[in-house]
Amino acid sequence: MADIPLEGARVLVIDDEQPNIELLERILRRSGYGNVRSTTDPLMALPLFIEFQPDLVVLDLHMPGMDGFEVLEQLREQIPLDAYLPILVLTGDVSTAAKQKALANGAKDFLTKPLDVVEIGLRIRNLLHTRFLHLRLQDQNQALAERVRARTRELELARQETLERLARAAEYRDFDTGRHAQRVGELSALIADALGLPSDQVALIRQAAPLHDIGKIGVPDAVLLKPTNLTREEFEQMKAHTMIGAGLLSGSRSPLLQLAQEIALYHHERWDGLGYARLRGPETPLAARIVALADVFDALTHARPYRDAWSVEEVVEEVRRQSGKQFDPLVVEAFLRILPVLPPEFFEPDDQAPVGAEDGARAEATT
């Protein structure tokens, strides 16, 4: 116990008899406790407790006006459930019923009068020792919890950076700035938020959407980098990037990667059922329906080697026209609501034009 300084402990004494107060104060000061407050008025117990914030309360049970049991009930409401704040009850009532009632109402120890000076000193020291051990453990737990939170934040940042670099790597072969993937992620999150999705789901979509084209890693350069329209066979090879991406992301227990797999597999589905896997309407997961629109909007508003960028007005008109055909009408409505507040970076030209082609923009070659 020597490594726990008890001398600075705050002790509150509540007893209606002044001689008892003086005796307890002498015992406490001889034991090295100089921070002592006392009162003979039980009605002052609660305000003194709140003001003084003691480490130990020494309480008499039988007092006029308000007995110790009522005081115990008041103090119990002020003590957090996870705290250890000892209350030592002193009384001349030696009945078992009194002891049980006091302990049931929050007292940690019980002594009967007349008091044994040595015994009360030891009881007080043991109770305070336990109090400060508990406080030390709480501090250690809080420090540990903060280290865990800091480490979790570091791991989360590392995971986000890894996913961002993975998305950039997937795009690098045909679009080496990586800004398309970032914009699709941000726009998808804005649409998801406008649809009223929970904030945690919006955050997952923001992180998962940039991986929608990760499967293009497995598409041959001759197809991916072809600057003209694709043949039917080439387009079938391009379409395989959804299956490749889903395969790369499969098998994870992470909700983020599970969502990314879903988006990679289904972001080329259409509301009318004419997409890659022929899913119709709400059969396609909502996140994939959101990314489908965000992907097309960003692709059309930025230049490609085989075409110039469309104007925003042209793209909006095309999105309206495709509502209920290519795109989910509710997703279109949400997109149109957030369109006026999109930041300028969504419309800035890329530093370097992509060297390959965007498969959805050249689907007419397969007809």
Buried (B, 14 or more C-beta within 10 A) or exposed (E): EEEBEBEEBBBBBBBBEEEBBEBBBEBBEEBEBEBBBBBBEBBBBBEBBEEBEBBBBBBBBEBEEBBBBBBBEBBBEEBEEEEBBBBBBBBEBEEEEBBEBBBEBBBBBBBBBEBEBEEBBEBBBBBBBBBBEBBEEEEEEEEEEEEEEEEEEEEEEEBEEEBBEBBBBBBBBBBBBBBBBBBBBBBBBBBBBBBEBEEEBBBBBBBBBBBBBBBBBBBEEEBBBBEEBBEEEBBEBBBBBBBBBBBBBEEEEEEBBBBBBBBBBBBBBBBEEEBBBEBEBEEBBBBBBBBBBBBBBBBBBBEBBBEEBBEBEEBBEBBEEBBEEBBBEBBBEBBBEBBEEBEEEBBEEBEEBBBBBBBBBBBEBBE
